Amino acid sequence: MKGTILAVLLFTLFSNSFAINDTDVVYEFVNCTIRAMTSGIEGLVPPHNPLHIRNFNITEEILGLSYHIEITNNVLAHLVDVELRQVDVTTYTNPDALNIDYDIYWKVLNFTGDYAWSVEFLGAEIGGNGSYSIAFDHTDFTGLFNLTKPGQADKGIKTHLDDFTLNVSVKEVENIIRQSLLRNGRRGFATLPNAAPQPDPVQEADKLIKTLELEIRSHEPAVLKSYCKFVVTTGNHFGIDTKSWSLRKPVHERYTVLKSVHIYKKHRVQYEKRTYFGFVQYSKLTGSTADTLLEYVERNLPEGVSLKATKVEVQQIPDHLKPS
């Protein structure tokens, strides 16, 4: 298939080499290549956009260690999005040959595919498979290419590639692992030293909370009432048994201050502070639920309001207290 594409492109190039100048021939050659890859040639060449690359696999065995690597579904995208930045055609090396200085540029190239691998050693086998994606950014391909004109092959003049430079930077690499496997791992590696089996981690049981009581204090009765309603509503949304009550009368605290140390009656002043109390009690919840609930109500605590939480946890009877 590749030979067919090359033959068609060279035929197009050489058939036009006597009608137009050499630089135009190079541009026409590149344009024909892009058209052939994008749309194909009916009956001869199928489209190659994106370009599918043949599968690759390798199997090796070294000192009892064998591995197998297989790369499939390889696709190179955006190959036709090429920019021909520079083309200089000269004949300074040989009058019968074209020396083409070129500069080809791709802004983005994306290389994707699938892979699978496996390694076998001492009866144990590990492996996996997945997908990869490599994005190349600002790929610049420059060099000097020597191309003979039609009829020069009989004179011993051959086409050859003098030199080239490839500058490319990797923009992004993505790897997706779908599956990994381990076969006969214990049997294969049980004879190695210090290979004691690791115990499975024991998951600690969640705590059981019998009651979680919140004591709420505030100097403003309206603020206290609003916040208590919020706390009760939060418990109802969690599906927890909730009770609430408050003291009928606030707690009064008075402070007496004297403005003068000589005259008591005239300069005596009293300050009074009133503290209102509200209580909310949650029943029968787990420790994780209690922590989440407390964090939520604490984050919404208004200014000038204090909160005190008291937990009553349910625990098993210690062994030394159990009846024998």
PECOR-V304168 format. One record per residue. N is the residue number from 1. RES is the residue in one small letter. OMEGA is omega in whole degrees, 0 to 359 (999 if undefined). D_FIRST is the distance of its C-alpha to the first C-alpha in Angstrom with 1 decimal. Layout:
# PECOR-V304168
{{N,RES,OMEGA,D_FIRST} {N,RES,OMEGA,D_FIRST}}
This chain:
# PECOR-V304168
{{1,m,179,0.0} {2,k,178,3.8} {3,g,178,5.4} {4,t,179,5.1} {5,i,182,6.5} {6,l,180,8.8} {7,a,179,10.0} {8,v,182,10.9} {9,l,178,12.6} {10,l,177,14.4} {11,f,178,15.5} {12,t,181,17.0} {13,l,185,18.6} {14,f,180,20.2} {15,s,180,21.3} {16,n,187,23.4} {17,s,180,24.7} {18,f,183,27.8} {19,a,182,28.7} {20,i,183,28.9} {21,n,188,29.7} {22,d,180,27.4} {23,t,177,27.6} {24,d,178,26.6} {25,v,180,23.5} {26,v,178,22.4} {27,y,178,23.1} {28,e,177,21.3} {29,f,180,18.2} {30,v,180,18.4} {31,n,178,19.2} {32,c,178,16.3} {33,t,180,13.9} {34,i,179,15.9} {35,r,180,16.0} {36,a,179,12.2} {37,m,183,11.9} {38,t,186,15.2} {39,s,183,15.1} {40,g,177,11.7} {41,i,187,11.8} {42,e,178,13.4} {43,g,183,11.9} {44,l,188,8.7} {45,v,175,7.2} {46,p,177,9.0} {47,p,179,11.3} {48,h,178,10.8} {49,n,4,14.6} {50,p,184,15.5} {51,l,178,12.7} {52,h,183,12.2} {53,i,185,12.2} {54,r,182,12.1} {55,n,182,15.7} {56,f,176,18.1} {57,n,181,21.3} {58,i,178,24.1} {59,t,181,27.3} {60,e,176,30.2} {61,e,183,33.9} {62,i,174,36.7} {63,l,178,40.4} {64,g,178,40.3} {65,l,179,38.0} {66,s,180,34.6} {67,y,180,32.0} {68,h,179,28.6} {69,i,180,26.3} {70,e,180,23.2} {71,i,186,21.2} {72,t,176,19.1} {73,n,182,17.9} {74,n,183,17.2} {75,v,175,16.8} {76,l,184,17.1} {77,a,176,19.0} {78,h,179,20.3} {79,l,181,17.7} {80,v,178,18.0} {81,d,187,21.7} {82,v,178,22.0} {83,e,179,25.0} {84,l,188,25.1} {85,r,185,28.6} {86,q,173,29.1} {87,v,177,27.7} {88,d,182,30.1} {89,v,180,29.2} {90,t,179,31.6} {91,t,186,32.2} {92,y,180,34.8} {93,t,182,33.1} {94,n,182,32.3} {95,p,181,33.2} {96,d,183,30.1} {97,a,178,27.6} {98,l,174,26.8} {99,n,188,27.5} {100,i,170,26.1} {101,d,187,27.8} {102,y,175,25.9} {103,d,183,26.6} {104,i,188,24.0} {105,y,172,25.4} {106,w,178,24.4} {107,k,181,27.4} {108,v,170,25.9} {109,l,183,22.8} {110,n,183,22.9} {111,f,183,21.2} {112,t,178,21.9} {113,g,178,21.3} {114,d,179,23.4} {115,y,175,24.9} {116,a,182,27.2} {117,w,177,29.5} {118,s,179,32.4} {119,v,180,35.0} {120,e,181,37.5} {121,f,178,40.7} {122,l,177,43.9} {123,g,179,43.1} {124,a,182,42.2} {125,e,174,38.8} {126,i,181,37.7} {127,g,180,34.4} {128,g,177,32.9} {129,n,181,29.9} {130,g,181,29.1} {131,s,178,27.0} {132,y,177,26.5} {133,s,181,26.1} {134,i,179,26.1} {135,a,177,26.8} {136,f,185,26.5} {137,d,175,29.0} {138,h,177,29.1} {139,t,183,26.1} {140,d,183,26.8} {141,f,182,24.5} {142,t,178,26.3} {143,g,181,26.2} {144,l,184,26.4} {145,f,181,23.5} {146,n,184,24.2} {147,l,180,22.2} {148,t,176,23.5} {149,k,179,24.2} {150,p,177,23.2} {151,g,182,25.3} {152,q,179,26.2} {153,a,180,24.2} {154,d,180,27.0} {155,k,179,29.5} {156,g,179,27.9} {157,i,184,26.6} {158,k,176,23.4} {159,t,177,21.4} {160,h,179,22.2} {161,l,184,22.5} {162,d,179,26.2} {163,d,178,26.7} {164,f,178,25.7} {165,t,180,27.4} {166,l,176,26.0} {167,n,182,28.7} {168,v,176,28.0} {169,s,180,30.5} {170,v,181,30.0} {171,k,185,31.5} {172,e,176,31.5} {173,v,181,30.6} {174,e,181,31.1} {175,n,180,31.1} {176,i,179,32.0} {177,i,183,33.2} {178,r,190,33.3} {179,q,172,34.9} {180,s,185,36.6} {181,l,176,38.1} {182,l,182,40.8} {183,r,177,41.6} {184,n,184,44.8} {185,g,182,45.6} {186,r,181,49.3} {187,r,184,49.3} {188,g,187,47.0} {189,f,183,48.8} {190,a,182,52.4} {191,t,180,53.5} {192,l,179,52.8} {193,p,177,55.9} {194,n,182,56.9} {195,a,180,54.7} {196,a,181,57.3} {197,p,180,56.0} {198,q,179,56.4} {199,p,178,58.6} {200,d,180,57.2} {201,p,181,58.5} {202,v,180,61.3} {203,q,182,61.1} {204,e,181,64.4} {205,a,180,66.0} {206,d,179,66.6} {207,k,176,70.2} {208,l,181,72.5} {209,i,179,74.6} {210,k,178,77.7} {211,t,172,78.7} {212,l,185,77.4} {213,e,179,80.2} {214,l,174,79.9} {215,e,186,82.9} {216,i,180,82.5} {217,r,178,85.0} {218,s,175,85.5} {219,h,180,88.2} {220,e,182,87.0} {221,p,181,87.5} {222,a,178,85.1} {223,v,179,82.3} {224,l,180,83.1} {225,k,181,83.1} {226,s,182,79.7} {227,y,177,78.0} {228,c,177,79.5} {229,k,178,78.1} {230,f,181,74.7} {231,v,179,74.9} {232,v,179,76.1} {233,t,178,73.3} {234,t,178,70.7} {235,g,178,72.1} {236,n,178,72.0} {237,h,176,68.3} {238,f,182,67.7} {239,g,184,69.6} {240,i,174,72.4} {241,d,187,76.1} {242,t,174,77.7} {243,k,178,81.3} {244,s,176,82.9} {245,w,181,86.4} {246,s,177,88.3} {247,l,181,91.8} {248,r,183,94.2} {249,k,177,95.8} {250,p,176,94.2} {251,v,182,95.4} {252,h,174,97.7} {253,e,182,98.1} {254,r,179,100.7} {255,y,180,101.1} {256,t,183,104.4} {257,v,176,104.4} {258,l,178,107.4} {259,k,182,107.1} {260,s,179,110.3} {261,v,183,111.9} {262,h,185,115.4} {263,i,188,115.5} {264,y,188,114.1} {265,k,187,114.8} {266,k,186,113.7} {267,h,178,110.4} {268,r,182,109.2} {269,v,177,105.8} {270,q,176,103.8} {271,y,182,100.0} {272,e,179,98.6} {273,k,180,95.1} {274,r,180,93.9} {275,t,180,91.0} {276,y,184,89.6} {277,f,172,88.0} {278,g,183,85.3} {279,f,176,83.9} {280,v,182,80.7} {281,q,174,80.1} {282,y,183,76.8} {283,s,171,77.1} {284,k,177,74.9} {285,l,180,71.6} {286,t,181,69.3} {287,g,179,69.1} {288,s,177,65.6} {289,t,179,66.7} {290,a,179,69.9} {291,d,179,68.0} {292,t,180,65.7} {293,l,180,68.6} {294,l,180,70.7} {295,e,182,68.0} {296,y,182,67.5} {297,v,178,71.2} {298,e,180,71.8} {299,r,181,69.2} {300,n,180,71.0} {301,l,181,74.5} {302,p,176,76.4} {303,e,180,78.4} {304,g,180,82.0} {305,v,178,81.1} {306,s,184,81.3} {307,l,177,79.6} {308,k,183,80.6} {309,a,179,78.6} {310,t,181,80.1} {311,k,171,78.2} {312,v,186,79.7} {313,e,176,77.3} {314,v,181,77.5} {315,q,177,77.4} {316,q,177,78.0} {317,i,178,81.4} {318,p,183,81.5} {319,d,183,82.0} {320,h,177,85.4} {321,l,180,86.6} {322,k,178,85.5} {323,p,182,88.3} {324,s,999,88.3}}
